[in-house]
Amino acid sequence: MTSLFLLPLAQAAVEAAAETSQEIGKISLPIVGIVGFLAAVSLGSIAWFNSKRPAGWEGKERPDIVPKIEPSETPGIGNPEP
């Protein structure tokens, strides 16, 4: 008998949760997209400037903001270097 009294309360809670998740979804998707795009551009730029330059880019200097990454002799093997 008590379950009959709790049923409307449970339905109201489920409806409120559904409305809240829809509101959060409208905000979170663009934020995730923007942050993902910025991360991809940043990591891609670091990889680009630390790779061999394509034709026409050989003489270009690395921008100051891009960190220099030194290749190791045995990447992924042995103890990590500090």
C-alpha positions, 0 to 999 in steps of 0.5 A: 500500500505504501508503494502506491503513495510513492509511485507519483513521487518516483515519477516526479523525480524521474521527470525532473531528472530527465529535464535536468539531463536535457538542459545539461546536454545542451550546454555540455556538448558544445563545451566538450566540442570546443575543448576537444578542438583546442586540444587537437589543435594544440597537440597537432601543432606540437607534433607538426613543429617537432616532425620533419618539415614538408617541402617548403618548410625546411628553413622555418624556425619553431615558434617559441611557444612550441616545446622542443621534444628530443627523441630518445634512442629506444622509445618505450623500452626500459625505464622512463627518463626524468 
